[in-house]
């Protein structure tokens, strides 16, 4: 997510929402701080619930951030903060699916009937119009399928490019101190400090900001910065 051109009178503070999940199972005697959290709604209400409830859910504090002891548990539970690139699709399989799915099936039936109407059903005096209709339908199916495959490949490349737009470092508040960490190590509950020109390193909720504007053109195509509030 590219949010270049962040403008602010002061460094806004954000808390991260869950962006990744992990299937790691804890087999040791360490207490799982997230054992009582209803994970089915984590991504549904983190941006609207009261802030105090948000802090309690992720065991964080807006002044001191997460503790060093809570970070390993959170990383084990949610995994790394990074986008998984989509698998490279098979071009042949994509084209095959587009050729024989949806409305194209009806066009195939119509095309085959048109060819049959030309020969053998049209003998001894086959109409050239039936042949032309069959050819046109065949061209429509092929061109439509090729265009859909092109659009799908373009969308896949755009999603894959998002991972390259994330910053490599982020400033967070942990144990009451500001520190720079690798973006992959951000976990839900981290208090992130964002300054003018920074990129947002994760799916976040603003908890303190003043006059912030974010450039979301990479996501929405909107060229003008968008005003952000808590």
Backbone as a ProteinNet text record, in pm:
[ID]
protein_1_A
[PRIMARY]
XXXXXXXXXXXXXXXXXXXXXXXXXXXXXXXXXXXXXXXXXXXXXXXXXXXXXXXXXXXXXXXXXXXXXXXXXXXXXXXXXXXXXXXXXXXXXXXXXXXXXXXXXXXXXXXXXXXXXXXXXXXXXXXXXXXXXXXXXXXXXXXXXXXXXXXXXXXXXXXXXXXXXXXXXXXXXXXXXXXXXXXXXXXXXXXXXXXXXXXXXXXXXXXXXXXXXXXXXXXXXXXXXXXXXX
[TERTIARY]
85.5	0	89.3	79.5	164.9	88.5	136.3	70	168.7	233.8	328.5	254.5	329.4	269.6	185.5	215	141.3	175.8	74.3	97.1	32.7	106.1	53.6	123.8	52.1	113.4	193.8	171	244.3	235.7	323	322.7	196.7	110.5	-9	28.2	-56.2	-32.5	-138.7	-95.3	-186	-166.2	-270	-256.3	-290.9	-218.5	-236.3	-354.1	-423.3	-528.2	-465.8	-528.3	-469.1	-465.6	-345.9	-331.7	-295.8	-238.1	-201.9	-239.9	-254.1	-288.3	-184.4	-172.3	-79	-148.5	-108.1	-168.6	-77.2	19.7	111.5	35.6	71.8	7.8	110.4	71.5	162.1	156.5	273.9	279.6	354.1	408.6	480.3	384.6	442.4	360.2	335.1	376.3	356.4	207.8	165.2	25.1	-3	-107.1	-146.7	-236.9	-184.2	-261.4	-384.6	-384.9	-496	-593.4	-583.7	-668.2	-815.9	-846.4	-986.4	-1039.7	-960.7	-1002.8	-1085.6	-1199.3	-1284	-1224.9	-1149.9	-1078.2	-1170.8	-1293.6	-1385.8	-1426.5	-1409.8	-1452.9	-1337.5	-1214.8	-1101	-1094.1	-1119.4	-1105	-1233.7	-1336.7	-1465.4	-1492.5	-1438.1	-1477.3	-1361.2	-1238.3	-1124.2	-1121.5	-1189.1	-1186.5	-1305.4	-1393.1	-1512.4	-1536.9	-1476.4	-1500.8	-1433.1	-1478.8	-1413.4	-1264.5	-1184.8	-1040.3	-996.7	-1060.6	-1020.5	-1042.7	-1152.4	-1176.3	-1071	-1029.3	-924.9	-793.1	-757.7	-634.3	-640.3	-754.7	-768	-757.7	-814.9	-813.4	-671.4	-587.6	-452.2	-347.2	-391.2	-298.9	-192.6	-237.2	-144.1	-185.7	-99.6	-125.4	-81.1	-161.9	-124.8	0.5	35.9	152.8	279.9	268	388.3	395.2	282.9	282.9	285.3	321	331.6	456.2	453.2	572.6	652.4	779.8	866.2	819.2	759.1	712.4	589.7	508.9	386.2	410.7	520.9	545.8	565.9	647.7	664.1	532.9	446.9	317.1	233.8	234.4	155.2	208.6	339.9	397.8	367.3	370	337.6	191.7	104.8	-38.1	-74.2	-18.7	-62.3	36.2	158.2	255.7	317.6	388.6	457	360.6	394.6	315.2	364.4	318.9	358.5	251.8	247.1	150.7	207.3	128.5	170.6	145.1	248.4	226.5	138.8	49.1	-37.5	42	-7.6	59.2	50.9	158.7	161.4	61.5	-38	-141.3	-92.9	-160.7	-134.4	-215.7	-146.4	-215.9	-311.7	-267.7	-352	-479.2	-465.3	-581.3	-677.2	-623.8	-709.1	-788.7	-720.4	-787.7	-893.3	-860.6	-955.8	-1081.9	-1064.1	-1180.3	-1267.1	-1201.6	-1278.4	-1352.1	-1292.7	-1355.5	-1481.4	-1482.9	-1592.6	-1665.2	-1692.8	-1768.3	-1862.9	-1969.3	-2062.1	-2135.1	-2149.6	-2224.8	-2158.6	-2028.3	-1958.7	-2013.1	-2065.4	-2122.4	-2240.7	-2324.4	-2438.5	-2390.8	-2285.3	-2231.7	-2173.5	-2109.8	-2058.1	-2172.1	-2280.9	-2395.4	-2451.4	-2464.5	-2516.4	-2423.2	-2292.9	-2196.8	-2201.7	-2209.5	-2216.1	-2342.9	-2455.5	-2580.4	-2571.4	-2499.8	-2483.7	-2402.8	-2296.3	-2215.9	-2296.5	-2375.5	-2458.5	-2565.7	-2617.8	-2717.8	-2657.5	-2526.6	-2459.2	-2438.2	-2376.4	-2358	-2359.8	-2428.7	-2497	-2643.9	-2700.5	-2845	-2885.6	-2793	-2826.2	-2814.4	-2764	-2749.7	-2887.6	-2905.5	-2800.3	-2770.4	-2834.6	-2810.5	-2776.6	-2655.3	-2618.9	-2611	-2657	-2654.8	-2522.1	-2454.5	-2325.8	-2341.1	-2462.9	-2486.4	-2472.1	-2510.8	-2495.6	-2348.2	-2267.8	-2124.4	-2063.2	-2103.1	-2050.3	-2089.5	-2213.7	-2258.9	-2176.6	-2148.8	-2067.6	-1927	-1867.1	-1731.8	-1731.2	-1832.2	-1840.7	-1854.2	-1938.6	-1954.9	-1824.7	-1752.2	-1623.7	-1523.7	-1522.2	-1432.1	-1470.8	-1601.2	-1647.6	-1604.6	-1622.1	-1583.8	-1434.6	-1353.9	-1208.8	-1161.8	-1211.1	-1168.6	-1213.7	-1335.3	-1386.5	-1306.7	-1273.6	-1196.2	-1055.4	-991.9	-856.7	-856	-957	-965.3	-983.6	-1067.8	-1088.8	-961.1	-888.3	-762.1	-662.4	-656.1	-565.5	-598.7	-727.1	-768.4	-734.6	-751.9	-718	-568.4	-487.7	-341.9	-298.5	-362	-329.4	-362.9	-478.1	-516.6	-419.9	-377.6	-283.1	-151.2	-105	20.9	9.5	-108	-127.2	-120.8	-188	-185.7	-43.7	29.3	167	255.6	224.4	305.5	286.3	172.8	148.5	257.3	306.9	408.5	537	561.7	682.1	666.6	542.8	517.6	530.3	534.6	543.4	682.4	690.5	822.1	895.6	1027.2	1106.9	1120.5	1110.4	1123.7	1003.7	970.8	860.6	901	847.8	874.1	756.4	783.7	678.7	716.6	618	640.7	623.5	732.2	730.2	804.9	751.7	811.6	832.7	744	753.6	859.5	926.1	1032.6	1001.2	1039.5	1026.7	1144.1	1113.8	1219.9	1181.3	1281	1258.6	1271.5	1174.1	1177	1149.1	1180.9	1148.1	996.4	941.7	796.4	735	805.1	752.2	725.9	793.3	782.8	670.3	596.3	482.2	373.9	313.3	207.9	84.6	-33.4	-153	-132.6	-163.6	-141.6	-24.9	60.4	172.3	121.2	181.7	154.6	257.4	212.1	301.3	300.6	417.3	430.1	457.4	372.9	384.7	408	508.7	541.3	523.2	529.8	506.8	600.2	541.9	620	633	590.9	600.9	494.6	521.4	422.6	360.8	231.5	167.2	211.9	266.4	326.8	231.3	104	10	-131.9	-228.7	-367.4	-378.3	-406.4	-398.1	-524.5	-537.8	-642.7	-576.2	-613.7	-559.8	-622.5	-536.6	-586.6	-554.3	-465.8	-433.3	-373	-436.2	-382.7	-444.9	-380.2	-429.2	-394	-494.4	-471.8	-395.2	-417.9	-344.4	-410.8	-329.3	-377.3	-294.3	-361.6	-295.7	-316.3	-210.1	-216.3	-252	-372.7	-419.2	-431	-357.9	-373.3	-340.6	-247.5	-211.5	-327.1	-416.6	-528.1	-655.6	-683.2	-812.4	-804.1	-684.9	-672	-701.1	-739.4	-767.1	-635.5	-621	-492.6	-471.7	-578.4	-564.7	-556.2	-470.9	-462.1	-597.3	-624.2	-750.3	-730.8	-818.7	-811.2	-850.2	-773.5	-793.9	-821.6	-914.3	-941.5	-940.9	-951.3	-956	-1085.4
-116.8	0	122	206.9	322.3	445.7	507.8	626.1	741	765.2	873.7	1006.4	1107.8	1239.5	1256.3	1181	1195.9	1330.9	1412.4	1546.1	1557.4	1616.1	1625	1735.3	1798.6	1896.6	1830.5	1705.4	1631	1484.8	1402.8	1260	1191.3	1144.4	1071.9	935.6	881.7	750.7	655	532.7	431.7	304.9	225.1	90.8	-6.2	-115.1	-205.3	-297.2	-323.7	-425.6	-553.4	-669.3	-794.7	-800	-817.6	-823.9	-963.5	-1043.4	-1178.6	-1273.1	-1399.1	-1500.5	-1611.9	-1685.6	-1796.1	-1915.4	-2033.3	-2155.3	-2222.5	-2144.6	-2201.6	-2242.9	-2356.4	-2407.1	-2405	-2346.6	-2338.5	-2469	-2536.7	-2663.1	-2649.9	-2527.7	-2512.3	-2463.1	-2426.8	-2385.8	-2236	-2162.7	-2017.6	-1985.3	-1884	-1843.6	-1771.4	-1813.6	-1750.1	-1631.5	-1509.6	-1389.9	-1374.2	-1440	-1424.4	-1542.4	-1623.1	-1742.5	-1707.4	-1593.5	-1556.4	-1460.5	-1430.3	-1334.6	-1404.9	-1345.8	-1400.1	-1359.5	-1449.9	-1416	-1403.9	-1450.5	-1445.8	-1303.5	-1209.3	-1072	-972.6	-1022.2	-932.2	-831.3	-875.5	-788	-713.3	-730.9	-670.9	-543.6	-532	-418.6	-341.9	-373	-305.5	-156.4	-113.2	28.7	106.3	39.1	108.4	89.2	-10.3	-31.7	79.5	104.7	206.6	175.8	283.2	266.1	183.5	205.3	130.4	-18.9	-54.4	-195.7	-249.6	-165.3	-205.5	-230.4	-140.5	-158.9	-287.5	-313.3	-434.1	-559.5	-554.1	-672.7	-711.8	-611.2	-641.3	-620.4	-602.3	-593.9	-487.2	-370.2	-261.9	-136.8	-35.4	91.8	203	307.9	411.4	489.4	491.3	567.2	485	357.2	273.5	168.4	139.7	37.9	-101.9	-196.3	-335.2	-355.6	-457.7	-496	-597	-606	-699.9	-843.6	-872.8	-1008.5	-1044.9	-944.6	-973.3	-989.7	-933.1	-935.5	-1077.5	-1162.7	-1298.9	-1377.1	-1360.1	-1427.3	-1380.8	-1249.5	-1194.6	-1243	-1249.3	-1295.6	-1443.4	-1521.4	-1663.2	-1682.7	-1592.5	-1604.9	-1555.7	-1440.8	-1376.5	-1389.9	-1429.9	-1442.1	-1308.5	-1306.5	-1185.3	-1087.9	-961.2	-855.4	-834.8	-920.3	-906.4	-967.3	-917.3	-966.3	-1089.2	-1193.8	-1313.8	-1293.3	-1302.5	-1284	-1394.7	-1361.2	-1464.1	-1563.7	-1685.1	-1786.6	-1750.9	-1782.6	-1755	-1846.6	-1789	-1872.7	-1934	-2038.8	-2099.6	-2025.1	-1966.1	-1889.1	-1977.5	-2099.7	-2190.8	-2224	-2248.6	-2283.8	-2166.1	-2045.2	-1927.1	-1909.9	-1927.6	-1913.4	-2022	-2143.8	-2254.6	-2226.2	-2176.2	-2146.6	-2037.9	-1937.3	-1827.9	-1873.4	-1963.6	-2010.2	-2091.7	-2163.5	-2257.6	-2232.5	-2108.4	-2078.1	-1962.2	-1956.7	-1845.4	-1835.7	-1714	-1685.8	-1745.3	-1773	-1829.5	-1967.3	-2040.5	-2172.7	-2158	-2057.2	-2033.4	-1995	-1912.3	-1872.3	-1991.4	-2084.1	-2205.8	-2285.7	-2302.8	-2377.8	-2309.2	-2175.9	-2101.8	-2114.2	-2109.8	-2122	-2259	-2363	-2499	-2518.3	-2466.5	-2476.3	-2401.2	-2286.9	-2210.7	-2290.2	-2355.8	-2437.9	-2557.2	-2618.5	-2730.5	-2685.6	-2565.4	-2513.2	-2489.3	-2462.5	-2445.8	-2582.4	-2675.1	-2813.3	-2901.7	-3013.6	-3076	-3038.6	-2966.2	-2942.9	-2850.5	-2768.9	-2673.4	-2728.2	-2849.4	-2907.9	-2941.8	-2937.3	-2919.6	-2774.1	-2679.9	-2539.1	-2463.6	-2483.8	-2420.3	-2268.4	-2200.8	-2054.9	-2006.1	-1921.2	-1869.3	-1784.8	-1729.8	-1648	-1730.1	-1857.3	-1942.8	-1965.1	-1984.8	-2001.5	-1874.4	-1760.5	-1632.9	-1610.5	-1646.8	-1630.8	-1717.1	-1840.7	-1929	-1874.9	-1821.5	-1765.5	-1644	-1558	-1438.2	-1476.9	-1574.2	-1617.4	-1674.3	-1748.5	-1804.9	-1693.1	-1590.5	-1477.2	-1400.5	-1383.1	-1313.3	-1388.5	-1520.4	-1601.3	-1588.4	-1600	-1595.5	-1459.2	-1353.2	-1218	-1183.4	-1219.8	-1191.8	-1266.1	-1392.4	-1471.6	-1415.6	-1378.3	-1322.7	-1192.1	-1108.9	-982.8	-1007.4	-1103.3	-1134.2	-1187.7	-1271.6	-1324.6	-1211.2	-1119.1	-1005	-921.6	-898.6	-820.4	-892.8	-1024.7	-1101.4	-1095.1	-1111.2	-1105.7	-967.6	-865.3	-729.3	-708.5	-760.4	-748.4	-823.9	-942.7	-1022.1	-948	-884.1	-809.7	-689.4	-625.3	-510.1	-553.6	-664.5	-715.4	-753.4	-817.1	-855.9	-733.9	-624.2	-503.3	-434.1	-459.2	-394.5	-429.8	-553.5	-595.1	-515.1	-463.3	-384.6	-240.2	-198.7	-61.5	-41.6	-151	-138.7	-90.4	-5.7	38.2	-76.8	-64.2	-170.3	-151.2	-24.6	4.3	85.6	71.3	146.8	186.3	299.6	346.7	309.3	233.3	188.8	226.9	220.6	246.6	116.6	69.1	-54.2	-30.9	-82.4	-63.9	84.2	167.9	310.6	384.4	317.1	379.6	370.3	474.8	470.8	392.3	304.7	225.4	189.9	174.2	133.9	-16.6	-76.7	-221	-250.2	-371	-415	-427.3	-383.4	-382.6	-520.5	-625.5	-761	-795.4	-726.5	-760.3	-686.7	-600.6	-533.1	-635.4	-620.2	-712.6	-632.8	-694.2	-626.1	-577.8	-450.5	-390.4	-294.7	-297.4	-203.6	-60.9	32.1	174.4	226.8	268	310.6	462.3	520.6	665	693.8	777	808.1	957.6	992.9	1132.2	1165.8	1294.1	1340.5	1269.1	1216.4	1147.4	998.1	947.8	804.2	725.8	598.9	505.7	428.8	404.4	325.2	180	120.8	-11.6	-128.6	-100.1	-209.5	-154.2	-242.6	-200.5	-141.7	-12	57.5	135.9	169.1	260.6	382.4	501.2	623.5	645.1	662.2	687.8	829.7	898.1	1036.9	1099.6	1208.3	1275.9	1414.1	1500.6	1637.3	1686.1	1707	1758.9	1664.7	1534.3	1436.5	1416.9	1409.3	1375.5	1260.1	1163.1	1042.7	1029.1	996.4	972.6	826.7	803.4	666.6	636.7	709	696.2	555.7	486.6	351.7	253.7	284.1	194.2	234.5	365.3	412	490.1	535.6	619	765.3	798.8	937.6	1013.6	1119.2	1189.9	1283.1	1334.9	1427.8	1353.9	1403.3	1340.3	1344	1239.9	1226.2	1265.3	1349.1	1390.1	1274	1255.9	1143.4	1197.3	1136.1	1167.2	1037.4	1050.7	930.2	853.2
0	0	0	-98.3	-111.2	-64.8	41.1	92.4	98.3	-13.2	-19.5	-7	41	51.3	175.9	280.9	407	466.2	493.5	545.4	682	777.9	913.4	988.4	1083	1170.9	1281.5	1307.2	1408.4	1375.6	1436.3	1401.9	1450.5	1361.3	1404.7	1458.9	1541.9	1598.6	1549.4	1524	1472.9	1551	1555.4	1608	1497.1	1487.8	1374.8	1395.4	1283.9	1281.6	1229.8	1252.5	1206.2	1054.9	998.4	853.7	805.9	895.3	856.4	967.2	931.5	1030.6	1023.2	1131.4	1136.5	1198.6	1155.9	1208.8	1310.8	1366.1	1462.7	1587.8	1644.4	1765.6	1877.5	1990.3	2103.3	2181.1	2191.6	2263.6	2396.2	2424.2	2549.8	2657.8	2772.7	2886	2889.6	2785.5	2782.2	2772.7	2848.7	2845.5	2714.5	2644.3	2519.8	2550.9	2530.6	2563.1	2476.2	2359.8	2267.3	2271.2	2375	2382.6	2394.2	2457.2	2479.6	2375.2	2273.5	2171.4	2064.7	2031.6	1926.5	1791	1729.1	1606.2	1486.1	1496.8	1383.3	1348.7	1443.7	1417.1	1421.9	1422.8	1436.4	1322.5	1200.6	1085.9	1053.8	1133.7	1102.9	1182.2	1303.5	1386.9	1447	1409	1472.4	1442.7	1337.5	1301.5	1358.7	1430.8	1480.2	1629.7	1691.1	1833.7	1914.2	2038.9	2123.1	2139.4	2149.3	2156.1	2276.8	2390.8	2509.4	2489.9	2424	2395.2	2298.9	2205.5	2111.3	2184.4	2278.2	2354.9	2436.8	2498.3	2579.9	2494.6	2374.7	2288.6	2250.2	2223.6	2176.9	2285.2	2409.9	2523.4	2500.5	2459.2	2430.6	2505.5	2501.8	2567.9	2473.8	2455	2358.7	2398.7	2527.6	2572.3	2570.1	2600.4	2607.8	2498	2432.4	2328	2385.6	2303.1	2347.9	2431.9	2513.3	2588.7	2507.9	2538.5	2466	2483.5	2598.7	2621.8	2541.2	2503.2	2429	2279.8	2228.9	2084.5	2031.2	2093.9	2040.8	2034.2	2136.3	2134.3	2015.4	1992.8	1882.6	1748.2	1733.1	1605.6	1583.8	1692.7	1679.6	1640.4	1688.3	1661.4	1521.6	1480.9	1356.9	1241.6	1269.8	1161.2	1124.6	1012.5	968.6	903.3	912.5	850.5	707.1	618.1	478.6	389.2	267	169.4	99.6	94.4	22.8	-125.4	-209	-352.9	-408.9	-500.9	-559.2	-642.8	-648.5	-728.8	-876.1	-947.6	-1090.2	-1161.3	-1226.7	-1288.8	-1419.9	-1462.1	-1593.1	-1697.5	-1795.1	-1898.2	-1977.9	-2005.8	-2083.5	-2006.3	-1875.3	-1793.5	-1781.9	-1766.4	-1760.5	-1889.4	-2002	-2131.1	-2149.6	-2107.2	-2119.3	-2037.4	-1914.5	-1830.9	-1891	-1948.8	-2008.9	-2134.9	-2209.4	-2333	-2307.3	-2195.3	-2173.6	-2040.7	-2011.4	-1890.8	-1917.2	-1836.9	-1844	-1977.1	-2024.5	-2146	-2269.1	-2260.3	-2376.3	-2413.8	-2317.6	-2348.7	-2443.8	-2418.8	-2506.8	-2646.6	-2652.2	-2783	-2857.4	-2782.9	-2847.5	-2910.2	-2835.3	-2887.4	-3011.4	-3005.6	-3121.1	-3240.5	-3215.4	-3325.4	-3390.5	-3307.1	-3361.8	-3444.3	-3395.3	-3471.4	-3603.9	-3602.5	-3726.8	-3829.3	-3783.3	-3874.4	-3926.5	-3836	-3879	-3978	-3958.1	-4051.3	-4190.2	-4192.6	-4321.3	-4388.1	-4312.8	-4358.6	-4236.2	-4233.4	-4349.4	-4364.7	-4262.3	-4268.1	-4381.8	-4427.8	-4533	-4673.6	-4687.6	-4823.3	-4880.5	-5011.2	-5115.1	-5148.3	-5079.1	-5110.7	-4981.9	-4926.5	-4799.6	-4812.7	-4707.8	-4706	-4646.8	-4722	-4676.4	-4549.4	-4529	-4410	-4282.5	-4285.8	-4168.2	-4134.8	-4240	-4219.4	-4160.9	-4215.9	-4166.1	-4020.7	-3985	-3847.4	-3752.6	-3792.3	-3709	-3687.6	-3794.6	-3784.2	-3692.7	-3706.9	-3622.6	-3474.8	-3446.5	-3307.3	-3251.7	-3334.4	-3292	-3260.6	-3343.5	-3320	-3193.4	-3171.8	-3052.2	-2926	-2926.8	-2810.3	-2783.1	-2889	-2872.2	-2823.7	-2885.6	-2847	-2705.1	-2670.9	-2536.8	-2430.5	-2458.4	-2362.6	-2346.4	-2458.1	-2451	-2372.3	-2390.9	-2317.1	-2167.6	-2130.5	-1989.1	-1924.4	-1996.8	-1943.5	-1923.4	-2017.2	-2005.3	-1881.7	-1858.1	-1741.2	-1611.8	-1609.2	-1489.6	-1461	-1564.3	-1546.5	-1499.8	-1550.9	-1509.6	-1363	-1318.8	-1178.1	-1087.9	-1130.7	-1051.5	-1036.6	-1142.8	-1136.1	-1043.7	-1042.1	-954.1	-807.6	-776.4	-638.8	-598.4	-689.7	-659.7	-638.2	-706.8	-694.3	-560.1	-492	-363.3	-261.8	-267.7	-171	-187	-307	-330	-283.9	-256.2	-215.1	-64.4	11.8	156	196.1	298	345.8	412.2	422.8	484.9	635.5	682.2	824.3	872.5	998.2	1058.4	1200	1244.9	1380.7	1469.9	1574	1665.8	1808	1895.5	2037.6	2112.5	2172.6	2251.8	2382.4	2489.9	2622.6	2654.4	2600.3	2629.3	2550.7	2456.3	2378.1	2229.3	2156.8	2011.4	1954.4	1861	1798.7	1656.7	1573	1434.8	1423.5	1355.3	1334.9	1188.4	1146.7	1011.5	1000.5	887.9	869.7	891.4	851.8	868	1013.6	1107.3	1249	1319.9	1247.3	1309	1341.5	1458.7	1500.9	1541.7	1542.7	1592.5	1735.6	1758.5	1889.5	1891.7	1789.9	1784	1765.4	1837.8	1819.4	1720.5	1602.8	1495.2	1486.6	1473.7	1457.2	1310	1250.5	1108.4	1092	1015.2	991	844	812.9	677.2	579.6	472.3	370.8	392.7	510.6	538.6	462.8	444.3	390.9	507.4	497.9	602.5	588.6	694.1	682.4	702.8	735.4	762.7	758.6	774.5	790.8	930	938.7	1066.7	1098	1224.7	1269.5	1332.7	1285.9	1344.1	1481.6	1582.1	1717.4	1761.6	1688.8	1719.2	1595	1547.1	1428.6	1419.3	1342	1326.7	1186.9	1104.1	969.1	878.5	892.4	812.7	676.8	574.4	441.3	387.6	325.6	277.5	127.7	57.7	-86.5	-110.3	-158.4	-183	-332.1	-413.6	-558.8	-608.4	-541.5	-585.3	-566.7	-472.5	-443.9	-515.2	-517.6	-566.9	-696.3	-733.1	-851.3	-824.6	-702.1	-665.1	-655.5	-735.8	-741.8	-623.5	-563.6	-453.4	-320.8	-228.6	-95.4	-24	51.5	124	269.2	320.7	461.8	551.9	658.7	750.7	890.5	960.4	1099.3	1179.9	1311.8	1394.4	1372.9
[MASK]
++++++++++++++++++++++++++++++++++++++++++++++++++++++++++++++++++++++++++++++++++++++++++++++++++++++++++++++++++++++++++++++++++++++++++++++++++++++++++++++++++++++++++++++++++++++++++++++++++++++++++++++++++++++++++++++++++++++

